[in-house]
Every structure is written in C-alpha cells, then in structure tokens.
Amino acid sequence: MVIKKSRKMGEKVAEQIRKIELRELWAQMEGIPKDTEIVTTCKLGMRAYQAQRILEGAGFKNVKFMDGSISSWPYEIYGEKPF
C-alpha cells in the first residue's frame, strides 16, 4: 500500500509518498498527519480500500483510495508501466 500526501492547490508543489504494508499500518499511524489528503493504493485495490477504512475508523477525514489501484494506472512511472 502507498499513502500519498499532497498539498493544497496554489501551495508550492510538495508531495510525500510513503510505502506502508497494510499489516504495519496501525503501528505507523502516529506518523501520518490527520490534517492532510491521503490517497491509498496497492496493486489491485483491495488492500487500498482496507487501508482507507482503517484510517477513517481512526479519525482521518480526507482519505481516498485509488479505484482499480496501480493495475489500472494508464501512465508510465519513472519511464515504465507499473504492472
């Protein structure tokens, strides 16, 4: 699962991508700011959806998951297709 934190429009472009295994999410949740947009993703979408539900249950308000996840991403990442 990948958690992507992005800034508001108009702010200097600043993104942080953190890779967190779903089984480690509870242990690493303290380090994730609750006041930012979070997008979860994985290879097919199931773990991303589970991560979204876990984060929302823990009080995160602006959490989304990428439907279809990386397997449906049509663009190259670092010069190659993700899967």
Contacts in CASP RR format, 6 or more apart in sequence:
PFRMAT RR
TARGET T0000
AUTHOR 0000-0000-0000
METHOD contacts of the structure
MODEL  1
MVIKKSRKMGEKVAEQIRKIELRELWAQMEGIPKDTEIVTTCKLGMRAYQ
AQRILEGAGFKNVKFMDGSISSWPYEIYGEKPF
1 19 0 8 1.000
1 20 0 8 1.000
1 21 0 8 1.000
1 22 0 8 1.000
1 25 0 8 1.000
1 40 0 8 1.000
1 41 0 8 1.000
1 42 0 8 1.000
1 47 0 8 1.000
1 48 0 8 1.000
1 51 0 8 1.000
2 17 0 8 1.000
2 18 0 8 1.000
2 19 0 8 1.000
2 20 0 8 1.000
2 40 0 8 1.000
2 41 0 8 1.000
2 42 0 8 1.000
3 17 0 8 1.000
3 18 0 8 1.000
3 19 0 8 1.000
3 20 0 8 1.000
3 32 0 8 1.000
3 38 0 8 1.000
3 39 0 8 1.000
3 40 0 8 1.000
3 51 0 8 1.000
4 15 0 8 1.000
4 16 0 8 1.000
4 17 0 8 1.000
4 18 0 8 1.000
4 38 0 8 1.000
4 39 0 8 1.000
4 41 0 8 1.000
5 15 0 8 1.000
5 16 0 8 1.000
5 17 0 8 1.000
5 18 0 8 1.000
5 32 0 8 1.000
5 33 0 8 1.000
5 36 0 8 1.000
5 37 0 8 1.000
5 38 0 8 1.000
6 15 0 8 1.000
6 36 0 8 1.000
6 37 0 8 1.000
6 39 0 8 1.000
7 13 0 8 1.000
7 14 0 8 1.000
7 15 0 8 1.000
18 32 0 8 1.000
20 28 0 8 1.000
20 51 0 8 1.000
22 42 0 8 1.000
22 47 0 8 1.000
22 50 0 8 1.000
22 51 0 8 1.000
25 51 0 8 1.000
25 54 0 8 1.000
25 55 0 8 1.000
26 54 0 8 1.000
29 55 0 8 1.000
29 58 0 8 1.000
32 38 0 8 1.000
32 55 0 8 1.000
32 60 0 8 1.000
34 59 0 8 1.000
34 60 0 8 1.000
34 61 0 8 1.000
36 62 0 8 1.000
37 62 0 8 1.000
37 64 0 8 1.000
38 55 0 8 1.000
38 60 0 8 1.000
38 62 0 8 1.000
38 63 0 8 1.000
38 64 0 8 1.000
39 63 0 8 1.000
39 64 0 8 1.000
39 65 0 8 1.000
39 66 0 8 1.000
40 47 0 8 1.000
40 48 0 8 1.000
40 49 0 8 1.000
40 51 0 8 1.000
40 52 0 8 1.000
40 55 0 8 1.000
40 63 0 8 1.000
40 64 0 8 1.000
40 65 0 8 1.000
40 66 0 8 1.000
41 48 0 8 1.000
41 65 0 8 1.000
41 66 0 8 1.000
41 69 0 8 1.000
41 70 0 8 1.000
42 48 0 8 1.000
42 51 0 8 1.000
42 69 0 8 1.000
42 70 0 8 1.000
43 69 0 8 1.000
43 70 0 8 1.000
43 71 0 8 1.000
43 83 0 8 1.000
44 68 0 8 1.000
44 69 0 8 1.000
44 71 0 8 1.000
45 65 0 8 1.000
45 66 0 8 1.000
45 67 0 8 1.000
45 68 0 8 1.000
45 69 0 8 1.000
45 71 0 8 1.000
48 65 0 8 1.000
48 66 0 8 1.000
48 69 0 8 1.000
49 65 0 8 1.000
51 65 0 8 1.000
52 63 0 8 1.000
52 64 0 8 1.000
52 65 0 8 1.000
55 63 0 8 1.000
56 63 0 8 1.000
66 73 0 8 1.000
70 82 0 8 1.000
70 83 0 8 1.000
71 82 0 8 1.000
71 83 0 8 1.000
73 82 0 8 1.000
END
